[in-house]
Amino acid sequence: MTNQPGGTETAPNQTPYARHIFFCVGSYCDPRGEAQTLYRRLAGKLGELADYYNPERVKRGTTSCLGVCSG
């Protein structure tokens, strides 16, 4: 968060992105603990799609569980 003149705070801005890939890293979804490795390796594979200022960028994220595996 940043301070604005007059002491008010605003939420940080984020550049646009085209896709967001989540890696489930919880023990139920990833019992062998391989998702973190895939998460790190993807950064090198994305090339210019990982560029923060590319509007077509692919954002990566990790989560313990999204609850969609059974669906």
PDB file of N, CA, C, O and CB in Angstrom:
ATOM      1  N   MET A   1       0.846  -1.168   0.000  1.00  0.00           N
ATOM      2  CA  MET A   1       0.000   0.000   0.000  1.00  0.00           C
ATOM      3  C   MET A   1       0.891   1.230   0.000  1.00  0.00           C
ATOM      4  O   MET A   1       1.981   1.226   0.573  1.00  0.00           O
ATOM      5  CB  MET A   1      -0.962  -0.002   1.213  1.00  0.00           C
ATOM      6  N   THR A   2       0.423   2.259  -0.636  1.00  0.00           N
ATOM      7  CA  THR A   2       1.191   3.491  -0.712  1.00  0.00           C
ATOM      8  C   THR A   2       0.434   4.622  -0.050  1.00  0.00           C
ATOM      9  O   THR A   2      -0.796   4.646  -0.032  1.00  0.00           O
ATOM     10  CB  THR A   2       1.511   3.842  -2.162  1.00  0.00           C
ATOM     11  N   ASN A   3       1.190   5.554   0.492  1.00  0.00           N
ATOM     12  CA  ASN A   3       0.580   6.732   1.104  1.00  0.00           C
ATOM     13  C   ASN A   3       0.383   7.804   0.054  1.00  0.00           C
ATOM     14  O   ASN A   3       1.293   8.087  -0.726  1.00  0.00           O
ATOM     15  CB  ASN A   3       1.442   7.265   2.265  1.00  0.00           C
ATOM     16  N   GLN A   4      -0.785   8.397   0.027  1.00  0.00           N
ATOM     17  CA  GLN A   4      -1.118   9.498  -0.857  1.00  0.00           C
ATOM     18  C   GLN A   4      -1.030  10.793  -0.064  1.00  0.00           C
ATOM     19  O   GLN A   4      -1.060  10.762   1.166  1.00  0.00           O
ATOM     20  CB  GLN A   4      -2.532   9.315  -1.479  1.00  0.00           C
ATOM     21  N   PRO A   5      -0.920  11.937  -0.744  1.00  0.00           N
ATOM     22  CA  PRO A   5      -0.934  13.215  -0.019  1.00  0.00           C
ATOM     23  C   PRO A   5      -2.162  13.297   0.891  1.00  0.00           C
ATOM     24  O   PRO A   5      -3.260  12.915   0.487  1.00  0.00           O
ATOM     25  CB  PRO A   5      -0.919  14.409  -1.012  1.00  0.00           C
ATOM     26  N   GLY A   6      -1.987  13.770   2.059  1.00  0.00           N
ATOM     27  CA  GLY A   6      -3.079  13.872   3.015  1.00  0.00           C
ATOM     28  C   GLY A   6      -3.196  12.647   3.903  1.00  0.00           C
ATOM     29  O   GLY A   6      -4.101  12.575   4.734  1.00  0.00           O
ATOM     30  N   GLY A   7      -2.282  11.663   3.745  1.00  0.00           N
ATOM     31  CA  GLY A   7      -2.243  10.511   4.630  1.00  0.00           C
ATOM     32  C   GLY A   7      -3.153   9.358   4.255  1.00  0.00           C
ATOM     33  O   GLY A   7      -3.244   8.398   5.020  1.00  0.00           O
ATOM     34  N   THR A   8      -3.841   9.403   3.100  1.00  0.00           N
ATOM     35  CA  THR A   8      -4.695   8.281   2.729  1.00  0.00           C
ATOM     36  C   THR A   8      -3.861   7.196   2.053  1.00  0.00           C
ATOM     37  O   THR A   8      -2.860   7.489   1.398  1.00  0.00           O
ATOM     38  CB  THR A   8      -5.838   8.748   1.798  1.00  0.00           C
ATOM     39  N   GLU A   9      -4.278   5.948   2.215  1.00  0.00           N
ATOM     40  CA  GLU A   9      -3.572   4.827   1.620  1.00  0.00           C
ATOM     41  C   GLU A   9      -4.378   4.272   0.457  1.00  0.00           C
ATOM     42  O   GLU A   9      -5.608   4.236   0.498  1.00  0.00           O
ATOM     43  CB  GLU A   9      -3.303   3.732   2.667  1.00  0.00           C
ATOM     44  N   THR A  10      -3.670   3.839  -0.582  1.00  0.00           N
ATOM     45  CA  THR A  10      -4.323   3.201  -1.720  1.00  0.00           C
ATOM     46  C   THR A  10      -3.734   1.813  -1.915  1.00  0.00           C
ATOM     47  O   THR A  10      -2.593   1.548  -1.537  1.00  0.00           O
ATOM     48  CB  THR A  10      -4.164   4.054  -3.008  1.00  0.00           C
ATOM     49  N   ALA A  11      -4.522   0.942  -2.504  1.00  0.00           N
ATOM     50  CA  ALA A  11      -4.048  -0.413  -2.795  1.00  0.00           C
ATOM     51  C   ALA A  11      -3.021  -0.354  -3.916  1.00  0.00           C
ATOM     52  O   ALA A  11      -3.113   0.516  -4.782  1.00  0.00           O
ATOM     53  CB  ALA A  11      -5.229  -1.351  -3.180  1.00  0.00           C
ATOM     54  N   PRO A  12      -2.044  -1.259  -3.923  1.00  0.00           N
ATOM     55  CA  PRO A  12      -1.047  -1.273  -4.999  1.00  0.00           C
ATOM     56  C   PRO A  12      -1.703  -1.640  -6.328  1.00  0.00           C
ATOM     57  O   PRO A  12      -2.696  -2.367  -6.360  1.00  0.00           O
ATOM     58  CB  PRO A  12       0.093  -2.266  -4.673  1.00  0.00           C
ATOM     59  N   ASN A  13      -1.143  -1.136  -7.415  1.00  0.00           N
ATOM     60  CA  ASN A  13      -1.630  -1.448  -8.752  1.00  0.00           C
ATOM     61  C   ASN A  13      -0.917  -2.680  -9.287  1.00  0.00           C
ATOM     62  O   ASN A  13       0.214  -2.972  -8.899  1.00  0.00           O
ATOM     63  CB  ASN A  13      -1.431  -0.252  -9.702  1.00  0.00           C
ATOM     64  N   GLN A  14      -1.575  -3.388 -10.169  1.00  0.00           N
ATOM     65  CA  GLN A  14      -0.975  -4.547 -10.810  1.00  0.00           C
ATOM     66  C   GLN A  14      -1.195  -4.417 -12.314  1.00  0.00           C
ATOM     67  O   GLN A  14      -2.268  -4.011 -12.759  1.00  0.00           O
ATOM     68  CB  GLN A  14      -1.578  -5.885 -10.259  1.00  0.00           C
ATOM     69  N   THR A  15      -0.180  -4.761 -13.087  1.00  0.00           N
ATOM     70  CA  THR A  15      -0.338  -4.683 -14.530  1.00  0.00           C
ATOM     71  C   THR A  15      -1.260  -5.803 -15.008  1.00  0.00           C
ATOM     72  O   THR A  15      -1.386  -6.834 -14.348  1.00  0.00           O
ATOM     73  CB  THR A  15       1.035  -4.764 -15.236  1.00  0.00           C
ATOM     74  N   PRO A  16      -1.904  -5.597 -16.156  1.00  0.00           N
ATOM     75  CA  PRO A  16      -2.814  -6.621 -16.689  1.00  0.00           C
ATOM     76  C   PRO A  16      -2.078  -7.907 -17.058  1.00  0.00           C
ATOM     77  O   PRO A  16      -0.873  -7.896 -17.311  1.00  0.00           O
ATOM     78  CB  PRO A  16      -3.552  -6.083 -17.913  1.00  0.00           C
ATOM     79  N   TYR A  17      -2.804  -8.992 -17.085  1.00  0.00           N
ATOM     80  CA  TYR A  17      -2.257 -10.266 -17.533  1.00  0.00           C
ATOM     81  C   TYR A  17      -3.348 -11.036 -18.261  1.00  0.00           C
ATOM     82  O   TYR A  17      -4.535 -10.786 -18.050  1.00  0.00           O
ATOM     83  CB  TYR A  17      -1.695 -11.091 -16.339  1.00  0.00           C
ATOM     84  N   ALA A  18      -2.946 -11.979 -19.124  1.00  0.00           N
ATOM     85  CA  ALA A  18      -3.901 -12.726 -19.945  1.00  0.00           C
ATOM     86  C   ALA A  18      -4.349 -14.027 -19.291  1.00  0.00           C
ATOM     87  O   ALA A  18      -5.506 -14.425 -19.425  1.00  0.00           O
ATOM     88  CB  ALA A  18      -3.295 -13.024 -21.294  1.00  0.00           C
ATOM     89  N   ARG A  19      -3.436 -14.690 -18.584  1.00  0.00           N
ATOM     90  CA  ARG A  19      -3.739 -15.980 -17.967  1.00  0.00           C
ATOM     91  C   ARG A  19      -3.119 -16.037 -16.574  1.00  0.00           C
ATOM     92  O   ARG A  19      -2.132 -15.360 -16.287  1.00  0.00           O
ATOM     93  CB  ARG A  19      -3.220 -17.151 -18.846  1.00  0.00           C
ATOM     94  N   HIS A  20      -3.720 -16.858 -15.718  1.00  0.00           N
ATOM     95  CA  HIS A  20      -3.184 -17.066 -14.380  1.00  0.00           C
ATOM     96  C   HIS A  20      -3.186 -18.567 -14.134  1.00  0.00           C
ATOM     97  O   HIS A  20      -4.241 -19.202 -14.132  1.00  0.00           O
ATOM     98  CB  HIS A  20      -4.019 -16.293 -13.283  1.00  0.00           C
ATOM     99  N   ILE A  21      -2.011 -19.125 -13.928  1.00  0.00           N
ATOM    100  CA  ILE A  21      -1.870 -20.556 -13.682  1.00  0.00           C
ATOM    101  C   ILE A  21      -1.608 -20.772 -12.199  1.00  0.00           C
ATOM    102  O   ILE A  21      -0.677 -20.204 -11.629  1.00  0.00           O
ATOM    103  CB  ILE A  21      -0.726 -21.166 -14.544  1.00  0.00           C
ATOM    104  N   PHE A  22      -2.440 -21.598 -11.586  1.00  0.00           N
ATOM    105  CA  PHE A  22      -2.265 -21.943 -10.180  1.00  0.00           C
ATOM    106  C   PHE A  22      -1.687 -23.346 -10.059  1.00  0.00           C
ATOM    107  O   PHE A  22      -2.097 -24.265 -10.767  1.00  0.00           O
ATOM    108  CB  PHE A  22      -3.604 -21.841  -9.419  1.00  0.00           C
ATOM    109  N   PHE A  23      -0.734 -23.495  -9.158  1.00  0.00           N
ATOM    110  CA  PHE A  23      -0.179 -24.797  -8.823  1.00  0.00           C
ATOM    111  C   PHE A  23      -0.650 -25.147  -7.427  1.00  0.00           C
ATOM    112  O   PHE A  23      -0.373 -24.423  -6.471  1.00  0.00           O
ATOM    113  CB  PHE A  23       1.384 -24.804  -8.917  1.00  0.00           C
ATOM    114  N   CYS A  24      -1.362 -26.257  -7.306  1.00  0.00           N
ATOM    115  CA  CYS A  24      -1.813 -26.717  -5.995  1.00  0.00           C
ATOM    116  C   CYS A  24      -0.636 -27.388  -5.297  1.00  0.00           C
ATOM    117  O   CYS A  24      -0.086 -28.367  -5.802  1.00  0.00           O
ATOM    118  CB  CYS A  24      -3.031 -27.698  -6.119  1.00  0.00           C
ATOM    119  N   VAL A  25      -0.252 -26.866  -4.147  1.00  0.00           N
ATOM    120  CA  VAL A  25       0.922 -27.360  -3.431  1.00  0.00           C
ATOM    121  C   VAL A  25       0.560 -28.019  -2.102  1.00  0.00           C
ATOM    122  O   VAL A  25       1.449 -28.386  -1.333  1.00  0.00           O
ATOM    123  CB  VAL A  25       1.893 -26.223  -3.187  1.00  0.00           C
ATOM    124  N   GLY A  26      -0.718 -28.171  -1.827  1.00  0.00           N
ATOM    125  CA  GLY A  26      -1.142 -28.808  -0.585  1.00  0.00           C
ATOM    126  C   GLY A  26      -0.856 -30.298  -0.575  1.00  0.00           C
ATOM    127  O   GLY A  26      -0.646 -30.899  -1.628  1.00  0.00           O
ATOM    128  N   SER A  27      -0.847 -30.888   0.591  1.00  0.00           N
ATOM    129  CA  SER A  27      -0.488 -32.302   0.729  1.00  0.00           C
ATOM    130  C   SER A  27      -1.504 -33.233   0.061  1.00  0.00           C
ATOM    131  O   SER A  27      -1.137 -34.328  -0.365  1.00  0.00           O
ATOM    132  CB  SER A  27      -0.361 -32.660   2.200  1.00  0.00           C
ATOM    133  N   TYR A  28      -2.749 -32.827  -0.039  1.00  0.00           N
ATOM    134  CA  TYR A  28      -3.745 -33.668  -0.714  1.00  0.00           C
ATOM    135  C   TYR A  28      -3.532 -33.637  -2.224  1.00  0.00           C
ATOM    136  O   TYR A  28      -3.556 -34.679  -2.879  1.00  0.00           O
ATOM    137  CB  TYR A  28      -5.178 -33.202  -0.367  1.00  0.00           C
ATOM    138  N   CYS A  29      -3.323 -32.444  -2.777  1.00  0.00           N
ATOM    139  CA  CYS A  29      -3.170 -32.290  -4.223  1.00  0.00           C
ATOM    140  C   CYS A  29      -1.788 -32.701  -4.714  1.00  0.00           C
ATOM    141  O   CYS A  29      -1.644 -33.194  -5.833  1.00  0.00           O
ATOM    142  CB  CYS A  29      -3.440 -30.859  -4.618  1.00  0.00           C
ATOM    143  N   ASP A  30      -0.786 -32.503  -3.891  1.00  0.00           N
ATOM    144  CA  ASP A  30       0.598 -32.734  -4.303  1.00  0.00           C
ATOM    145  C   ASP A  30       1.350 -33.510  -3.226  1.00  0.00           C
ATOM    146  O   ASP A  30       2.264 -32.971  -2.603  1.00  0.00           O
ATOM    147  CB  ASP A  30       1.308 -31.397  -4.594  1.00  0.00           C
ATOM    148  N   PRO A  31       0.974 -34.780  -3.000  1.00  0.00           N
ATOM    149  CA  PRO A  31       1.573 -35.533  -1.888  1.00  0.00           C
ATOM    150  C   PRO A  31       3.080 -35.758  -2.027  1.00  0.00           C
ATOM    151  O   PRO A  31       3.761 -35.967  -1.022  1.00  0.00           O
ATOM    152  CB  PRO A  31       0.892 -36.866  -1.765  1.00  0.00           C
ATOM    153  N   ARG A  32       3.615 -35.719  -3.250  1.00  0.00           N
ATOM    154  CA  ARG A  32       5.057 -35.923  -3.434  1.00  0.00           C
ATOM    155  C   ARG A  32       5.845 -34.613  -3.455  1.00  0.00           C
ATOM    156  O   ARG A  32       7.068 -34.627  -3.594  1.00  0.00           O
ATOM    157  CB  ARG A  32       5.308 -36.680  -4.724  1.00  0.00           C
ATOM    158  N   GLY A  33       5.153 -33.487  -3.316  1.00  0.00           N
ATOM    159  CA  GLY A  33       5.831 -32.194  -3.230  1.00  0.00           C
ATOM    160  C   GLY A  33       6.511 -31.743  -4.516  1.00  0.00           C
ATOM    161  O   GLY A  33       7.560 -31.102  -4.463  1.00  0.00           O
ATOM    162  N   GLU A  34       5.934 -32.066  -5.664  1.00  0.00           N
ATOM    163  CA  GLU A  34       6.548 -31.722  -6.939  1.00  0.00           C
ATOM    164  C   GLU A  34       6.058 -30.402  -7.537  1.00  0.00           C
ATOM    165  O   GLU A  34       6.684 -29.882  -8.459  1.00  0.00           O
ATOM    166  CB  GLU A  34       6.300 -32.820  -7.912  1.00  0.00           C
ATOM    167  N   ALA A  35       4.974 -29.861  -7.042  1.00  0.00           N
ATOM    168  CA  ALA A  35       4.383 -28.670  -7.643  1.00  0.00           C
ATOM    169  C   ALA A  35       5.286 -27.444  -7.527  1.00  0.00           C
ATOM    170  O   ALA A  35       5.329 -26.632  -8.450  1.00  0.00           O
ATOM    171  CB  ALA A  35       3.048 -28.379  -6.997  1.00  0.00           C
ATOM    172  N   GLN A  36       6.002 -27.292  -6.428  1.00  0.00           N
ATOM    173  CA  GLN A  36       6.900 -26.138  -6.273  1.00  0.00           C
ATOM    174  C   GLN A  36       7.993 -26.160  -7.335  1.00  0.00           C
ATOM    175  O   GLN A  36       8.379 -25.110  -7.848  1.00  0.00           O
ATOM    176  CB  GLN A  36       7.531 -26.124  -4.864  1.00  0.00           C
ATOM    177  N   THR A  37       8.491 -27.339  -7.665  1.00  0.00           N
ATOM    178  CA  THR A  37       9.508 -27.461  -8.707  1.00  0.00           C
ATOM    179  C   THR A  37       8.936 -27.055 -10.057  1.00  0.00           C
ATOM    180  O   THR A  37       9.585 -26.337 -10.818  1.00  0.00           O
ATOM    181  CB  THR A  37      10.052 -28.895  -8.769  1.00  0.00           C
ATOM    182  N   LEU A  38       7.724 -27.512 -10.357  1.00  0.00           N
ATOM    183  CA  LEU A  38       7.080 -27.125 -11.612  1.00  0.00           C
ATOM    184  C   LEU A  38       6.846 -25.618 -11.665  1.00  0.00           C
ATOM    185  O   LEU A  38       7.044 -24.989 -12.703  1.00  0.00           O
ATOM    186  CB  LEU A  38       5.750 -27.871 -11.785  1.00  0.00           C
ATOM    187  N   TYR A  39       6.426 -25.050 -10.548  1.00  0.00           N
ATOM    188  CA  TYR A  39       6.200 -23.601 -10.458  1.00  0.00           C
ATOM    189  C   TYR A  39       7.478 -22.838 -10.818  1.00  0.00           C
ATOM    190  O   TYR A  39       7.439 -21.896 -11.610  1.00  0.00           O
ATOM    191  CB  TYR A  39       5.725 -23.211  -9.033  1.00  0.00           C
ATOM    192  N   ARG A  40       8.604 -23.244 -10.238  1.00  0.00           N
ATOM    193  CA  ARG A  40       9.878 -22.562 -10.504  1.00  0.00           C
ATOM    194  C   ARG A  40      10.326 -22.767 -11.947  1.00  0.00           C
ATOM    195  O   ARG A  40      10.814 -21.829 -12.577  1.00  0.00           O
ATOM    196  CB  ARG A  40      10.964 -23.066  -9.546  1.00  0.00           C
ATOM    197  N   ARG A  41      10.171 -23.962 -12.474  1.00  0.00           N
ATOM    198  CA  ARG A  41      10.604 -24.249 -13.839  1.00  0.00           C
ATOM    199  C   ARG A  41       9.778 -23.496 -14.867  1.00  0.00           C
ATOM    200  O   ARG A  41      10.302 -23.106 -15.911  1.00  0.00           O
ATOM    201  CB  ARG A  41      10.526 -25.735 -14.111  1.00  0.00           C
ATOM    202  N   LEU A  42       8.504 -23.285 -14.593  1.00  0.00           N
ATOM    203  CA  LEU A  42       7.645 -22.580 -15.539  1.00  0.00           C
ATOM    204  C   LEU A  42       8.142 -21.160 -15.790  1.00  0.00           C
ATOM    205  O   LEU A  42       8.026 -20.658 -16.908  1.00  0.00           O
ATOM    206  CB  LEU A  42       6.208 -22.549 -15.025  1.00  0.00           C
ATOM    207  N   ALA A  43       8.684 -20.515 -14.785  1.00  0.00           N
ATOM    208  CA  ALA A  43       9.180 -19.148 -14.955  1.00  0.00           C
ATOM    209  C   ALA A  43      10.195 -19.069 -16.088  1.00  0.00           C
ATOM    210  O   ALA A  43      10.163 -18.123 -16.875  1.00  0.00           O
ATOM    211  CB  ALA A  43       9.809 -18.641 -13.653  1.00  0.00           C
ATOM    212  N   GLY A  44      11.085 -20.036 -16.185  1.00  0.00           N
ATOM    213  CA  GLY A  44      12.085 -20.047 -17.244  1.00  0.00           C
ATOM    214  C   GLY A  44      11.522 -20.430 -18.598  1.00  0.00           C
ATOM    215  O   GLY A  44      12.076 -20.048 -19.629  1.00  0.00           O
ATOM    216  N   LYS A  45      10.444 -21.169 -18.613  1.00  0.00           N
ATOM    217  CA  LYS A  45       9.842 -21.627 -19.873  1.00  0.00           C
ATOM    218  C   LYS A  45       8.949 -20.570 -20.519  1.00  0.00           C
ATOM    219  O   LYS A  45       8.731 -20.614 -21.730  1.00  0.00           O
ATOM    220  CB  LYS A  45       9.035 -22.888 -19.631  1.00  0.00           C
ATOM    221  N   LEU A  46       8.437 -19.636 -19.750  1.00  0.00           N
ATOM    222  CA  LEU A  46       7.489 -18.661 -20.283  1.00  0.00           C
ATOM    223  C   LEU A  46       8.127 -17.606 -21.184  1.00  0.00           C
ATOM    224  O   LEU A  46       7.448 -17.019 -22.027  1.00  0.00           O
ATOM    225  CB  LEU A  46       6.789 -17.982 -19.154  1.00  0.00           C
ATOM    226  N   GLY A  47       9.398 -17.366 -21.017  1.00  0.00           N
ATOM    227  CA  GLY A  47      10.069 -16.362 -21.849  1.00  0.00           C
ATOM    228  C   GLY A  47       9.426 -14.995 -21.709  1.00  0.00           C
ATOM    229  O   GLY A  47       9.210 -14.518 -20.594  1.00  0.00           O
ATOM    230  N   GLU A  48       9.118 -14.357 -22.840  1.00  0.00           N
ATOM    231  CA  GLU A  48       8.550 -13.001 -22.794  1.00  0.00           C
ATOM    232  C   GLU A  48       7.142 -12.975 -22.220  1.00  0.00           C
ATOM    233  O   GLU A  48       6.649 -11.910 -21.847  1.00  0.00           O
ATOM    234  CB  GLU A  48       8.536 -12.396 -24.181  1.00  0.00           C
ATOM    235  N   LEU A  49       6.484 -14.128 -22.143  1.00  0.00           N
ATOM    236  CA  LEU A  49       5.162 -14.174 -21.524  1.00  0.00           C
ATOM    237  C   LEU A  49       5.240 -13.984 -20.008  1.00  0.00           C
ATOM    238  O   LEU A  49       4.215 -13.782 -19.357  1.00  0.00           O
ATOM    239  CB  LEU A  49       4.479 -15.499 -21.848  1.00  0.00           C
ATOM    240  N   ALA A  50       6.435 -14.047 -19.451  1.00  0.00           N
ATOM    241  CA  ALA A  50       6.610 -13.804 -18.017  1.00  0.00           C
ATOM    242  C   ALA A  50       6.934 -12.343 -17.728  1.00  0.00           C
ATOM    243  O   ALA A  50       6.981 -11.939 -16.566  1.00  0.00           O
ATOM    244  CB  ALA A  50       7.715 -14.697 -17.463  1.00  0.00           C
ATOM    245  N   ASP A  51       7.158 -11.544 -18.776  1.00  0.00           N
ATOM    246  CA  ASP A  51       7.501 -10.125 -18.596  1.00  0.00           C
ATOM    247  C   ASP A  51       6.352  -9.386 -17.912  1.00  0.00           C
ATOM    248  O   ASP A  51       5.216  -9.420 -18.385  1.00  0.00           O
ATOM    249  CB  ASP A  51       7.828  -9.460 -19.962  1.00  0.00           C
ATOM    250  N   TYR A  52       6.650  -8.726 -16.806  1.00  0.00           N
ATOM    251  CA  TYR A  52       5.633  -8.054 -15.987  1.00  0.00           C
ATOM    252  C   TYR A  52       4.826  -7.027 -16.778  1.00  0.00           C
ATOM    253  O   TYR A  52       3.651  -6.812 -16.480  1.00  0.00           O
ATOM    254  CB  TYR A  52       6.292  -7.375 -14.802  1.00  0.00           C
ATOM    255  N   TYR A  53       5.423  -6.400 -17.761  1.00  0.00           N
ATOM    256  CA  TYR A  53       4.741  -5.343 -18.514  1.00  0.00           C
ATOM    257  C   TYR A  53       4.125  -5.838 -19.816  1.00  0.00           C
ATOM    258  O   TYR A  53       3.595  -5.030 -20.579  1.00  0.00           O
ATOM    259  CB  TYR A  53       5.704  -4.229 -18.814  1.00  0.00           C
ATOM    260  N   ASN A  54       4.176  -7.116 -20.090  1.00  0.00           N
ATOM    261  CA  ASN A  54       3.554  -7.690 -21.277  1.00  0.00           C
ATOM    262  C   ASN A  54       2.070  -7.913 -20.975  1.00  0.00           C
ATOM    263  O   ASN A  54       1.746  -8.689 -20.076  1.00  0.00           O
ATOM    264  CB  ASN A  54       4.260  -9.031 -21.700  1.00  0.00           C
ATOM    265  N   PRO A  55       1.147  -7.246 -21.712  1.00  0.00           N
ATOM    266  CA  PRO A  55      -0.282  -7.429 -21.429  1.00  0.00           C
ATOM    267  C   PRO A  55      -0.769  -8.853 -21.697  1.00  0.00           C
ATOM    268  O   PRO A  55      -1.862  -9.220 -21.267  1.00  0.00           O
ATOM    269  CB  PRO A  55      -1.095  -6.460 -22.258  1.00  0.00           C
ATOM    270  N   GLU A  56       0.022  -9.651 -22.395  1.00  0.00           N
ATOM    271  CA  GLU A  56      -0.317 -11.047 -22.660  1.00  0.00           C
ATOM    272  C   GLU A  56       0.358 -11.990 -21.670  1.00  0.00           C
ATOM    273  O   GLU A  56       0.365 -13.206 -21.863  1.00  0.00           O
ATOM    274  CB  GLU A  56       0.076 -11.421 -24.082  1.00  0.00           C
ATOM    275  N   ARG A  57       0.922 -11.421 -20.614  1.00  0.00           N
ATOM    276  CA  ARG A  57       1.715 -12.242 -19.705  1.00  0.00           C
ATOM    277  C   ARG A  57       0.898 -13.322 -19.023  1.00  0.00           C
ATOM    278  O   ARG A  57      -0.323 -13.231 -18.896  1.00  0.00           O
ATOM    279  CB  ARG A  57       2.361 -11.375 -18.667  1.00  0.00           C
ATOM    280  N   VAL A  58       1.614 -14.342 -18.591  1.00  0.00           N
ATOM    281  CA  VAL A  58       1.036 -15.453 -17.846  1.00  0.00           C
ATOM    282  C   VAL A  58       1.529 -15.320 -16.417  1.00  0.00           C
ATOM    283  O   VAL A  58       2.729 -15.379 -16.148  1.00  0.00           O
ATOM    284  CB  VAL A  58       1.425 -16.850 -18.469  1.00  0.00           C
ATOM    285  N   LYS A  59       0.601 -15.143 -15.523  1.00  0.00           N
ATOM    286  CA  LYS A  59       0.904 -14.990 -14.094  1.00  0.00           C
ATOM    287  C   LYS A  59       0.877 -16.371 -13.453  1.00  0.00           C
ATOM    288  O   LYS A  59       0.030 -17.200 -13.786  1.00  0.00           O
ATOM    289  CB  LYS A  59      -0.117 -14.020 -13.387  1.00  0.00           C
ATOM    290  N   ARG A  60       1.796 -16.614 -12.542  1.00  0.00           N
ATOM    291  CA  ARG A  60       1.854 -17.883 -11.824  1.00  0.00           C
ATOM    292  C   ARG A  60       1.470 -17.663 -10.375  1.00  0.00           C
ATOM    293  O   ARG A  60       1.686 -16.584  -9.824  1.00  0.00           O
ATOM    294  CB  ARG A  60       3.258 -18.512 -11.922  1.00  0.00           C
ATOM    295  N   GLY A  61       0.901 -18.685  -9.757  1.00  0.00           N
ATOM    296  CA  GLY A  61       0.579 -18.608  -8.345  1.00  0.00           C
ATOM    297  C   GLY A  61       0.519 -19.999  -7.734  1.00  0.00           C
ATOM    298  O   GLY A  61       0.342 -20.993  -8.438  1.00  0.00           O
ATOM    299  N   THR A  62       0.666 -20.056  -6.431  1.00  0.00           N
ATOM    300  CA  THR A  62       0.519 -21.327  -5.726  1.00  0.00           C
ATOM    301  C   THR A  62      -0.657 -21.216  -4.751  1.00  0.00           C
ATOM    302  O   THR A  62      -1.009 -20.130  -4.289  1.00  0.00           O
ATOM    303  CB  THR A  62       1.839 -21.709  -4.971  1.00  0.00           C
ATOM    304  N   THR A  63      -1.237 -22.344  -4.462  1.00  0.00           N
ATOM    305  CA  THR A  63      -2.359 -22.399  -3.537  1.00  0.00           C
ATOM    306  C   THR A  63      -2.325 -23.752  -2.830  1.00  0.00           C
ATOM    307  O   THR A  63      -1.837 -24.732  -3.394  1.00  0.00           O
ATOM    308  CB  THR A  63      -3.722 -22.178  -4.279  1.00  0.00           C
ATOM    309  N   SER A  64      -2.830 -23.813  -1.626  1.00  0.00           N
ATOM    310  CA  SER A  64      -2.854 -25.100  -0.934  1.00  0.00           C
ATOM    311  C   SER A  64      -3.912 -26.008  -1.537  1.00  0.00           C
ATOM    312  O   SER A  64      -3.723 -27.223  -1.604  1.00  0.00           O
ATOM    313  CB  SER A  64      -3.114 -24.905   0.565  1.00  0.00           C
ATOM    314  N   CYS A  65      -5.033 -25.427  -1.979  1.00  0.00           N
ATOM    315  CA  CYS A  65      -6.093 -26.222  -2.621  1.00  0.00           C
ATOM    316  C   CYS A  65      -7.153 -25.288  -3.181  1.00  0.00           C
ATOM    317  O   CYS A  65      -7.572 -24.341  -2.516  1.00  0.00           O
ATOM    318  CB  CYS A  65      -6.731 -27.229  -1.614  1.00  0.00           C
ATOM    319  N   LEU A  66      -7.580 -25.557  -4.400  1.00  0.00           N
ATOM    320  CA  LEU A  66      -8.707 -24.820  -4.986  1.00  0.00           C
ATOM    321  C   LEU A  66     -10.006 -25.613  -4.917  1.00  0.00           C
ATOM    322  O   LEU A  66     -11.081 -25.082  -5.200  1.00  0.00           O
ATOM    323  CB  LEU A  66      -8.404 -24.460  -6.434  1.00  0.00           C
ATOM    324  N   GLY A  67      -9.903 -26.890  -4.540  1.00  0.00           N
ATOM    325  CA  GLY A  67     -11.078 -27.718  -4.375  1.00  0.00           C
ATOM    326  C   GLY A  67     -11.749 -28.138  -5.679  1.00  0.00           C
ATOM    327  O   GLY A  67     -12.943 -28.436  -5.686  1.00  0.00           O
ATOM    328  N   VAL A  68     -11.007 -28.167  -6.772  1.00  0.00           N
ATOM    329  CA  VAL A  68     -11.617 -28.499  -8.062  1.00  0.00           C
ATOM    330  C   VAL A  68     -11.197 -29.873  -8.594  1.00  0.00           C
ATOM    331  O   VAL A  68     -11.709 -30.295  -9.631  1.00  0.00           O
ATOM    332  CB  VAL A  68     -11.260 -27.441  -9.077  1.00  0.00           C
ATOM    333  N   CYS A  69     -10.302 -30.573  -7.933  1.00  0.00           N
ATOM    334  CA  CYS A  69      -9.804 -31.857  -8.449  1.00  0.00           C
ATOM    335  C   CYS A  69     -10.921 -32.869  -8.640  1.00  0.00           C
ATOM    336  O   CYS A  69     -10.918 -33.598  -9.632  1.00  0.00           O
ATOM    337  CB  CYS A  69      -8.756 -32.431  -7.508  1.00  0.00           C
ATOM    338  N   SER A  70     -11.872 -32.934  -7.722  1.00  0.00           N
ATOM    339  CA  SER A  70     -12.937 -33.928  -7.841  1.00  0.00           C
ATOM    340  C   SER A  70     -13.975 -33.539  -8.879  1.00  0.00           C
ATOM    341  O   SER A  70     -14.799 -34.365  -9.272  1.00  0.00           O
ATOM    342  CB  SER A  70     -13.610 -34.131  -6.503  1.00  0.00           C
ATOM    343  N   GLY A  71     -13.946 -32.271  -9.334  1.00  0.00           N
ATOM    344  CA  GLY A  71     -14.921 -31.805 -10.327  1.00  0.00           C
ATOM    345  C   GLY A  71     -14.431 -31.988 -11.721  1.00  0.00           C
ATOM    346  O   GLY A  71     -15.133 -31.646 -12.672  1.00  0.00           O
TER     347      GLY A  71
END
